[in-house]
Amino acid sequence: MVLVYKDIGKTCSDLLSKDFDTGKNKLEVKTKTSNGVEFTPKATLSGNNMSGSLVAKYAFAGGISTEATVNTKGVLETNLKAVDAVMKGLTLEFDCATAEPGKSALLSSGKATAEFKQDAFNCKASYDYFTSNAAASVAAGRGSVTFGGSVDYSAAKSAMTKYSAALQFDQPDFTLMTKLSESMSAGGQEYTGSYYHKVSSSMQVGTELNKKHDKDIALAFGCTYKLDKDTNVKGKVDADGKLAASYKQKISSLTTLTLAAAVDTLNLADSANHKFGMSLTITP
């Protein structure tokens, strides 16, 4: 089946972004009750600020699932998802979120999304009632090539707010991607290109180039290596001299620990520019 548009370039993007969450310490526990309800409490410590949330998820028969999240800011989020319930290949999703207490109800969210997938193409459209923002994307593939585009539209302003187009070429051991996007609020076009290479089953490397209209070309290079079935290490460096590394260890069948660090190699003497992070996930 052809890639969803948002997943074009995802392999390289994940290599250069996942497991590098620094400046925060996270704890996540996943549990499942005997009647099938999944609970996931999360806690995040960032500096002196502590935040958290509790997620409850339940899957009904017929491809329908529901999820509710409440966080320490007092925001309640709910999600209802139906996969292949109406027709094969069609996914319907409804998301709602309340505004933070004391803030305008206009900051609430109520979004409906429809996504249709087939072997050769897929399309997705969404609309948020409170913000009057609509979005649509489409992707199609033939052989090793996948191409697609997306557009965001503000019904309140009667204007397009963002658009993008992307092309990806896949081979068994490498992937090439190029993308053009523009946000009307930021102004100017943005060009992105990436290269992902599966050197072996244990090692993969990725490079990403990004050029915004008023900035120099940004470059990031990363590598991930699987030491054994339970241990994975990653590293990346960018054109700004930021060096990041992560160490992910499956401590037991229930627990996974991730340690991450980011160092500013151009300002080694300034400790404020260096960040560390830890994430602990427990799944009984």
Residue frames relative to the residue before (quaternion, step in Angstrom):
aa qw qx qy qz dx dy dz
M 1.0000 0.0000 0.0000 0.0000 0.00 0.00 0.00
V 0.5325 -0.6533 0.4395 0.3107 3.58 -0.98 0.88
L 0.5954 -0.5848 0.4212 0.3552 3.56 -1.18 0.61
V 0.4708 -0.5925 0.5642 0.3301 3.55 -1.26 0.54
Y 0.6324 -0.5824 0.3369 0.3838 3.61 -0.98 0.79
K 0.6802 0.5003 -0.3093 0.4374 3.61 0.87 -0.87
D 0.6653 0.5084 -0.3024 0.4554 3.61 1.22 -0.36
I 0.4460 0.6609 -0.4759 0.3714 3.59 1.25 0.07
G 0.8119 0.1697 -0.1644 0.5338 3.59 -0.65 1.12
K 0.4166 0.7552 -0.4381 0.2533 3.59 1.28 0.04
T 0.6127 0.5754 -0.3722 0.3936 3.63 0.96 -0.74
C 0.6985 0.4368 -0.2674 0.4998 3.59 0.90 -0.89
S 0.6337 0.5431 -0.3317 0.4398 3.58 0.99 -0.81
D 0.6594 0.5022 -0.3073 0.4676 3.59 0.96 -0.84
L 0.6300 0.5420 -0.3372 0.4423 3.57 0.99 -0.82
L 0.7549 0.4023 -0.2041 0.4761 3.58 0.98 -0.87
S 0.7549 0.3833 -0.2168 0.4861 3.62 1.20 -0.15
K 0.6830 0.4979 -0.3092 0.4359 3.61 0.88 -0.83
D 0.8248 0.2273 -0.2108 0.4729 3.55 -1.19 0.77
F 0.6252 0.5115 -0.3572 0.4689 3.62 1.23 0.29
D 0.3259 0.7676 -0.4926 0.2487 3.59 1.13 0.57
T 0.0178 0.8277 -0.5565 0.0700 3.58 -0.14 1.30
G 0.7086 0.4421 -0.3340 0.4370 3.56 -1.28 0.36
K 0.7464 0.3160 -0.1874 0.5549 3.58 1.30 -0.01
N 0.1928 -0.7257 0.6431 0.1500 3.52 -1.29 0.50
K 0.0814 -0.8354 0.5433 -0.0184 3.56 -0.67 1.14
L 0.0730 -0.7562 0.6485 0.0463 3.52 -1.22 0.68
E 0.0315 0.7969 -0.6000 0.0625 3.56 -0.84 1.03
V 0.0671 -0.7919 0.6070 0.0000 3.55 -0.89 1.01
K 0.1164 -0.7983 0.5896 0.0393 3.57 -0.78 1.06
T 0.0394 0.7945 -0.6033 0.0571 3.57 -0.81 1.04
K 0.1595 -0.7754 0.6049 0.0857 3.55 -1.25 0.48
T 0.3581 -0.7540 0.5163 0.1917 3.55 -0.77 1.10
S 0.6918 -0.4937 0.3361 0.4059 3.56 -1.29 0.25
N 0.7107 0.4277 -0.2668 0.4907 3.61 1.13 -0.52
G 0.6728 -0.5687 0.2748 0.3853 3.59 1.26 0.39
V 0.5065 0.6335 -0.4414 0.3837 3.61 1.22 0.09
E 0.2152 -0.7768 0.5827 0.1038 3.57 -0.85 1.02
F 0.1015 -0.7831 0.6124 0.0368 3.58 -0.88 1.01
T 0.0156 -0.7958 0.6050 -0.0201 3.57 -0.96 0.92
P 0.0806 -0.7787 0.6213 0.0331 3.61 -0.26 1.21
K 0.0772 -0.7934 0.6036 0.0128 3.57 -1.02 0.87
A 0.0495 -0.7784 0.6254 0.0240 3.55 -1.11 0.74
T 0.0658 -0.7968 0.6007 0.0015 3.57 -1.00 0.89
L 0.1221 -0.7702 0.6239 0.0519 3.55 -0.89 1.01
S 0.0273 0.7877 -0.6108 0.0761 3.54 -0.61 1.21
G 0.7932 -0.0679 -0.0043 0.6051 3.57 -0.19 1.27
N 0.7581 -0.2880 0.2480 0.5300 3.56 -0.63 -1.18
N 0.5862 0.5888 -0.3578 0.4261 3.57 1.29 0.12
M 0.1341 -0.7815 0.6075 0.0477 3.53 -0.86 1.04
S 0.0375 0.7817 -0.6212 0.0413 3.57 -0.93 0.92
G 0.0003 -0.8145 0.5796 -0.0242 3.54 -1.19 0.45
S 0.1135 -0.7782 0.6135 0.0709 3.52 -1.33 0.19
L 0.2152 -0.7376 0.6225 0.1489 3.52 -1.33 0.35
V 0.1176 -0.7974 0.5916 0.0211 3.55 -0.74 1.14
A 0.0654 -0.7729 0.6307 0.0244 3.56 -0.97 0.93
K 0.0123 -0.8161 0.5756 -0.0506 3.59 -0.79 1.04
Y 0.0120 0.7937 -0.6075 0.0297 3.54 -1.03 0.84
A 0.2344 -0.7737 0.5782 0.1103 3.56 -0.97 0.93
F 0.2438 -0.7611 0.5886 0.1221 3.55 -0.81 1.08
A 0.6266 -0.4998 0.4155 0.4301 3.56 -1.28 0.05
G 0.7652 0.3894 -0.2673 0.4375 3.58 -1.22 0.46
G 0.6435 -0.5733 0.3249 0.3893 3.60 1.13 0.48
I 0.5516 0.5975 -0.3983 0.4244 3.60 1.23 0.36
S 0.0273 0.7934 -0.6065 0.0451 3.57 -0.92 0.95
T 0.1500 -0.7804 0.6015 0.0816 3.55 -1.20 0.54
E 0.0702 -0.7955 0.6018 -0.0010 3.55 -1.11 0.72
A 0.0590 -0.7843 0.6174 0.0160 3.57 -1.06 0.82
T 0.0702 -0.7968 0.6002 -0.0015 3.56 -0.99 0.91
V 0.0198 -0.7633 0.6456 0.0145 3.56 -0.99 0.87
N 0.1312 -0.8152 0.5615 0.0537 3.59 -0.85 0.94
T 0.7014 -0.5026 0.3242 0.3877 3.53 -1.32 0.24
K 0.5971 0.5429 -0.3708 0.4597 3.60 1.25 -0.09
G 0.5409 -0.6460 0.3841 0.3775 3.55 1.31 -0.06
V 0.4923 0.6501 -0.4291 0.3885 3.58 1.25 0.35
L 0.1741 -0.7715 0.6071 0.0771 3.55 -0.94 0.96
E 0.0524 -0.7923 0.6078 -0.0024 3.56 -0.81 1.06
T 0.0547 -0.7935 0.6057 0.0201 3.57 -1.00 0.84
N 0.0855 -0.7891 0.6079 0.0213 3.54 -1.16 0.68
L 0.0522 -0.7655 0.6411 0.0153 3.53 -1.02 0.90
K 0.0204 -0.8273 0.5585 -0.0573 3.58 -0.65 1.14
A 0.0669 -0.7858 0.6149 0.0079 3.55 -0.93 0.95
V 0.0869 -0.8092 0.5810 -0.0045 3.58 -0.53 1.25
D 0.8493 -0.0310 -0.0349 0.5258 3.60 -0.66 1.18
A 0.4057 0.7309 -0.4679 0.2868 3.61 1.19 0.33
V 0.7171 0.3987 -0.2378 0.5199 3.59 1.04 -0.77
M 0.7550 -0.1788 0.1363 0.6160 3.57 0.97 -0.93
K 0.6205 -0.5683 0.3871 0.3771 3.56 -1.16 0.58
G 0.7893 0.2941 -0.2405 0.4824 3.55 -0.88 0.99
L 0.6753 0.4781 -0.2868 0.4829 3.59 1.27 -0.28
T 0.0755 -0.7761 0.6259 0.0149 3.55 -0.92 1.03
L 0.1145 -0.7776 0.6172 0.0368 3.56 -0.83 1.06
E 0.0028 -0.8121 0.5816 -0.0472 3.56 -0.90 0.94
F 0.0909 -0.7834 0.6145 0.0216 3.55 -1.03 0.90
D 0.0429 -0.8035 0.5932 -0.0274 3.57 -0.75 1.13
C 0.0101 -0.7814 0.6237 -0.0187 3.54 -1.00 0.92
A 0.0226 0.7852 -0.6183 0.0252 3.56 -1.11 0.71
T 0.3709 -0.7181 0.5447 0.2238 3.56 -0.96 0.87
A 0.5312 -0.5978 0.4867 0.3516 3.54 -1.24 0.40
E 0.6068 -0.5355 0.4242 0.4063 3.56 -1.22 0.39
P 0.5927 -0.5847 0.4077 0.3751 3.62 -1.00 0.75
G 0.7929 0.2834 -0.2274 0.4891 3.56 -0.90 0.95
K 0.6794 0.4540 -0.2953 0.4952 3.58 1.28 -0.11
S 0.6930 -0.5037 0.3239 0.4013 3.54 -1.24 0.44
A 0.5264 -0.6393 0.4681 0.3082 3.55 -1.09 0.83
L 0.5374 0.6279 -0.4004 0.3958 3.58 1.25 -0.31
L 0.6235 0.5306 -0.3383 0.4639 3.56 1.27 -0.31
S 0.4534 0.6555 -0.4613 0.3898 3.56 1.29 0.14
S 0.2428 -0.7665 0.5777 0.1404 3.55 -1.26 0.29
G 0.0671 0.7686 -0.6340 0.0526 3.53 -1.07 0.80
K 0.0890 0.8463 -0.5090 0.1297 3.55 0.05 1.33
A 0.1569 -0.7536 0.6329 0.0833 3.54 -1.09 0.84
T 0.0660 -0.8082 0.5849 -0.0165 3.58 -0.91 0.98
A 0.0649 -0.7686 0.6356 0.0328 3.55 -1.06 0.82
E 0.0074 -0.8009 0.5976 -0.0375 3.56 -0.87 1.00
F 0.0912 -0.7994 0.5937 0.0111 3.56 -0.87 1.01
K 0.0799 -0.8201 0.5665 -0.0092 3.56 -0.72 1.12
Q 0.0085 0.7480 -0.6635 0.0132 3.51 -1.15 0.84
D 0.7082 -0.4641 0.3021 0.4380 3.59 -1.23 0.18
A 0.7828 0.3660 -0.1771 0.4711 3.59 0.90 -0.91
F 0.8138 0.0433 -0.0128 0.5794 3.61 1.16 -0.40
N 0.0529 -0.7641 0.6366 0.0899 3.53 -1.36 0.16
C 0.1028 -0.7832 0.6108 0.0545 3.55 -1.22 0.50
K 0.0977 -0.7942 0.5996 0.0101 3.54 -1.18 0.65
A 0.0162 0.7903 -0.6117 0.0316 3.57 -1.03 0.82
S 0.0119 -0.8007 0.5985 -0.0216 3.57 -1.06 0.77
Y 0.0753 -0.7774 0.6232 0.0396 3.55 -1.29 0.50
D 0.2082 -0.7678 0.5974 0.1011 3.56 -0.94 0.97
Y 0.4243 -0.7442 0.4612 0.2311 3.56 -0.58 1.21
F 0.7134 0.4802 -0.2709 0.4324 3.61 0.87 -0.93
T 0.7633 0.3522 -0.1989 0.5038 3.60 0.95 -0.79
S 0.3221 -0.7661 0.4839 0.2743 3.58 1.28 -0.36
N 0.4439 0.6763 -0.4615 0.3642 3.55 1.13 0.68
A 0.1062 -0.7845 0.6101 0.0339 3.55 -0.93 0.95
A 0.0516 -0.7908 0.6096 0.0175 3.55 -1.16 0.63
A 0.0100 -0.7889 0.6143 -0.0105 3.55 -1.13 0.69
S 0.0091 0.7892 -0.6139 0.0159 3.57 -1.10 0.69
V 0.0712 -0.7789 0.6224 0.0304 3.55 -1.22 0.53
A 0.0169 -0.7812 0.6240 0.0044 3.58 -1.11 0.68
A 0.0363 -0.7835 0.6203 -0.0032 3.54 -1.09 0.76
G 0.1275 -0.8150 0.5631 0.0499 3.54 -1.12 0.60
R 0.0141 -0.7685 0.6396 0.0129 3.50 -1.24 0.56
G 0.8210 -0.0104 -0.0347 0.5697 3.55 -0.48 1.15
S 0.8126 -0.2209 0.1934 0.5034 3.57 -0.77 -1.07
V 0.6543 0.5308 -0.2985 0.4484 3.59 1.27 -0.13
T 0.0424 -0.7629 0.6450 0.0122 3.55 -1.03 0.92
F 0.0362 0.7963 -0.6024 0.0401 3.58 -0.87 0.91
G 0.1189 0.8022 -0.5769 0.0973 3.55 -1.16 0.54
G 0.1721 -0.7773 0.5955 0.1077 3.51 -1.36 -0.03
S 0.1506 -0.7736 0.6082 0.0944 3.54 -1.29 0.30
V 0.0721 -0.7783 0.6222 0.0433 3.53 -1.28 0.46
D 0.1833 -0.7502 0.6265 0.1053 3.56 -1.10 0.82
Y 0.0736 -0.8103 0.5811 -0.0148 3.56 -0.95 0.94
S 0.2423 -0.7554 0.5939 0.1343 3.56 -1.00 0.88
A 0.3169 -0.7617 0.5360 0.1791 3.55 -0.51 1.20
A 0.6105 0.5618 -0.3514 0.4338 3.60 1.09 -0.64
K 0.7535 0.3507 -0.1903 0.5226 3.59 1.06 -0.79
S 0.2947 -0.7709 0.5002 0.2623 3.57 1.30 -0.27
A 0.6134 0.5258 -0.3423 0.4797 3.54 0.95 0.93
M 0.4948 -0.6150 0.5232 0.3211 3.54 -1.24 0.55
T 0.2322 -0.8049 0.5360 0.1046 3.59 -0.86 0.97
K 0.8065 -0.0187 0.0366 0.5899 3.60 1.14 -0.49
Y 0.0297 0.7771 -0.6286 -0.0059 3.55 -1.19 0.56
S 0.0052 0.7914 -0.6113 -0.0053 3.56 -1.24 0.39
A 0.0835 -0.7602 0.6416 0.0588 3.54 -1.31 0.43
A 0.0411 -0.8187 0.5720 -0.0275 3.57 -0.97 0.85
L 0.1229 -0.7659 0.6287 0.0542 3.53 -1.28 0.58
Q 0.0294 -0.8088 0.5872 -0.0148 3.58 -0.89 0.95
F 0.1554 -0.7674 0.6186 0.0647 3.54 -1.09 0.89
D 0.1196 -0.8268 0.5496 0.0096 3.57 -0.62 1.19
Q 0.0099 -0.7409 0.6716 0.0020 3.47 -1.18 0.84
P 0.6987 -0.4870 0.2914 0.4356 3.64 -1.12 0.37
D 0.8118 0.2706 -0.1334 0.4999 3.60 0.98 -0.76
F 0.8067 0.1446 -0.1202 0.5602 3.63 1.18 -0.02
T 0.1837 -0.7638 0.6129 0.0851 3.53 -1.35 0.47
L 0.1270 -0.7714 0.6205 0.0610 3.57 -1.01 0.93
M 0.0050 -0.8084 0.5881 -0.0245 3.59 -0.96 0.85
T 0.0114 -0.7693 0.6385 0.0203 3.56 -1.13 0.70
K 0.0335 -0.8189 0.5712 -0.0450 3.56 -0.98 0.87
L 0.1282 -0.7532 0.6415 0.0681 3.53 -1.16 0.77
S 0.0921 0.7968 -0.5922 0.0767 3.59 -0.86 0.93
E 0.0499 -0.7839 0.6181 0.0310 3.54 -1.26 0.42
S 0.1641 -0.7508 0.6344 0.0829 3.53 -0.99 0.96
M 0.4328 -0.7305 0.4621 0.2559 3.58 -0.66 1.08
S 0.6338 0.5287 -0.3420 0.4494 3.60 1.11 -0.58
A 0.6971 0.4447 -0.2704 0.4931 3.61 1.03 -0.75
G 0.3086 -0.7734 0.4973 0.2438 3.56 1.07 -0.72
G 0.7839 0.2929 -0.2265 0.4984 3.56 -0.97 0.84
Q 0.4657 -0.6904 0.4912 0.2554 3.53 -1.20 0.62
E 0.2239 -0.7541 0.6059 0.1189 3.52 -1.28 0.52
Y 0.1540 -0.7899 0.5912 0.0534 3.55 -0.89 1.01
T 0.0321 -0.7969 0.6029 -0.0212 3.57 -0.94 0.95
G 0.0206 0.7795 -0.6257 0.0214 3.54 -1.07 0.80
S 0.0154 -0.8147 0.5796 -0.0080 3.59 -0.99 0.73
Y 0.1569 -0.7573 0.6298 0.0725 3.51 -1.32 0.57
Y 0.0469 -0.7944 0.6052 -0.0200 3.58 -0.77 1.08
H 0.0474 -0.8145 0.5777 -0.0264 3.57 -0.76 1.08
K 0.2302 -0.7472 0.6109 0.1243 3.54 -0.82 1.07
V 0.2322 -0.8115 0.5248 0.1101 3.55 0.01 1.34
S 0.7621 -0.1347 0.1156 0.6226 3.55 1.02 -0.87
S 0.6970 -0.4396 0.3319 0.4591 3.59 -1.25 -0.06
S 0.7121 0.4431 -0.2465 0.4856 3.59 1.22 -0.46
M 0.8051 0.2527 -0.0972 0.5278 3.60 1.11 -0.58
Q 0.0332 0.7709 -0.6348 0.0394 3.54 -1.01 0.95
V 0.1375 -0.7796 0.6069 0.0704 3.56 -1.13 0.70
G 0.0482 -0.8077 0.5875 0.0115 3.55 -1.18 0.55
T 0.1000 -0.7785 0.6182 0.0429 3.56 -1.15 0.70
E 0.0534 -0.8026 0.5941 0.0093 3.56 -0.98 0.86
L 0.1442 -0.7653 0.6245 0.0589 3.56 -1.01 0.95
N 0.0087 -0.7991 0.6007 -0.0232 3.55 -1.00 0.84
K 0.0244 -0.8041 0.5934 -0.0265 3.57 -0.86 1.00
K 0.1151 -0.7733 0.6222 0.0399 3.54 -0.67 1.18
H 0.6844 -0.5544 0.2866 0.3770 3.54 -1.12 0.69
D 0.8009 0.2829 -0.1418 0.5083 3.61 1.01 -0.74
K 0.6827 0.4593 -0.2831 0.4927 3.59 1.22 0.29
D 0.5981 -0.5471 0.4427 0.3834 3.53 -1.31 0.31
I 0.6318 -0.5224 0.4046 0.4053 3.56 -1.27 0.29
A 0.2363 -0.7596 0.5933 0.1232 3.56 -0.87 1.01
L 0.0804 -0.8012 0.5930 0.0010 3.55 -0.93 0.94
A 0.0185 0.7787 -0.6269 0.0182 3.56 -1.02 0.85
F 0.0763 -0.7863 0.6131 0.0096 3.55 -1.00 0.90
G 0.0318 0.8239 -0.5630 0.0570 3.57 -0.88 0.93
C 0.1387 -0.7728 0.6162 0.0616 3.51 -1.32 0.43
T 0.0905 -0.7685 0.6299 0.0667 3.57 -1.10 0.70
Y 0.0531 -0.8031 0.5932 -0.0153 3.54 -0.98 0.90
K 0.2799 -0.7601 0.5691 0.1416 3.54 -0.88 1.01
L 0.3049 -0.7817 0.5203 0.1588 3.57 -0.37 1.28
D 0.7463 -0.1547 0.1135 0.6373 3.55 1.08 -0.85
K 0.7639 -0.3994 0.2374 0.4478 3.59 -1.26 -0.03
D 0.7533 0.3767 -0.2005 0.5004 3.61 1.20 -0.44
T 0.7493 0.3799 -0.1863 0.5095 3.61 1.23 -0.22
N 0.0233 0.7945 -0.6043 0.0548 3.54 -0.89 1.00
V 0.0992 -0.7861 0.6083 0.0475 3.58 -0.94 0.91
K 0.0875 -0.7911 0.6050 0.0216 3.55 -1.13 0.74
G 0.0022 -0.7856 0.6185 0.0143 3.54 -1.23 0.50
K 0.0315 0.7923 -0.6092 0.0108 3.56 -1.16 0.56
V 0.0932 -0.7656 0.6341 0.0560 3.54 -1.27 0.48
D 0.1602 -0.7977 0.5731 0.0979 3.59 -1.06 0.69
A 0.7160 -0.4792 0.3139 0.3989 3.54 -1.35 0.20
D 0.6339 0.5233 -0.3296 0.4644 3.61 1.24 -0.28
G 0.5709 -0.6295 0.3671 0.3782 3.57 1.27 0.11
K 0.4597 0.6628 -0.4575 0.3744 3.59 1.24 0.34
L 0.1003 -0.7855 0.6104 0.0146 3.55 -0.76 1.13
A 0.0139 -0.8125 0.5818 -0.0347 3.58 -0.74 1.06
A 0.0346 -0.7873 0.6156 -0.0039 3.54 -1.15 0.68
S 0.0578 -0.7893 0.6099 0.0402 3.56 -1.18 0.56
Y 0.1624 -0.7558 0.6305 0.0700 3.51 -1.24 0.64
K 0.0436 -0.8138 0.5788 -0.0275 3.59 -0.56 1.19
Q 0.0151 -0.8198 0.5679 -0.0714 3.54 -0.60 1.21
K 0.2706 -0.7184 0.6169 0.1736 3.54 -0.92 0.96
I 0.2693 -0.8144 0.4957 0.1360 3.55 -0.10 1.33
S 0.7735 -0.0781 0.0731 0.6247 3.56 1.06 -0.81
S 0.7113 -0.4201 0.3177 0.4655 3.57 -1.26 -0.12
L 0.7127 0.4480 -0.2408 0.4831 3.60 1.26 -0.38
T 0.8088 0.3119 -0.0918 0.4900 3.57 1.05 -0.78
T 0.0469 -0.7758 0.6292 0.0086 3.54 -1.04 0.92
L 0.1343 -0.7959 0.5892 0.0373 3.57 -0.84 1.04
T 0.0555 -0.7846 0.6173 0.0156 3.57 -0.97 0.93
L 0.0936 -0.7760 0.6232 0.0244 3.55 -0.88 1.04
A 0.0157 -0.8140 0.5799 -0.0305 3.59 -0.89 0.91
A 0.0309 -0.7853 0.6183 0.0020 3.55 -1.18 0.65
A 0.0971 -0.7706 0.6280 0.0491 3.56 -1.16 0.71
V 0.0826 -0.8091 0.5817 -0.0107 3.57 -0.77 1.08
D 0.3123 -0.7190 0.5920 0.1871 3.55 -1.01 0.90
T 0.2491 -0.8228 0.4948 0.1268 3.59 -0.11 1.29
L 0.6368 0.5225 -0.3357 0.4569 3.60 1.21 -0.31
N 0.7691 0.2035 -0.1253 0.5928 3.58 1.29 -0.30
L 0.0093 -0.8570 0.5149 -0.0196 3.54 0.69 1.12
A 0.6567 0.5367 -0.3179 0.4238 3.59 1.07 -0.65
D 0.6668 0.4795 -0.2958 0.4878 3.60 1.19 -0.44
S 0.2744 -0.8084 0.5008 0.1427 3.57 -0.16 1.28
A 0.5669 0.6148 -0.3864 0.3891 3.61 1.18 -0.45
N 0.6612 0.5126 -0.3018 0.4572 3.57 1.20 -0.46
H 0.6478 0.4916 -0.3176 0.4876 3.59 1.27 -0.13
K 0.0783 -0.8192 0.5681 -0.0037 3.57 -0.88 0.94
F 0.1369 -0.7716 0.6180 0.0638 3.50 -1.23 0.64
G 0.0271 -0.8117 0.5835 0.0033 3.55 -1.18 0.51
M 0.1158 -0.7821 0.6096 0.0574 3.53 -1.22 0.53
S 0.0408 -0.7838 0.6197 0.0053 3.57 -1.06 0.81
L 0.0616 -0.7907 0.6090 -0.0034 3.55 -0.84 1.06
T 0.0616 -0.8007 0.5958 -0.0082 3.57 -0.69 1.16
I 0.0775 -0.7953 0.6012 -0.0005 3.55 -0.78 1.11
T 0.0059 -0.8063 0.5893 -0.0505 3.56 -0.70 1.12
P 0.1954 -0.8118 0.5399 0.1067 3.62 0.04 1.24
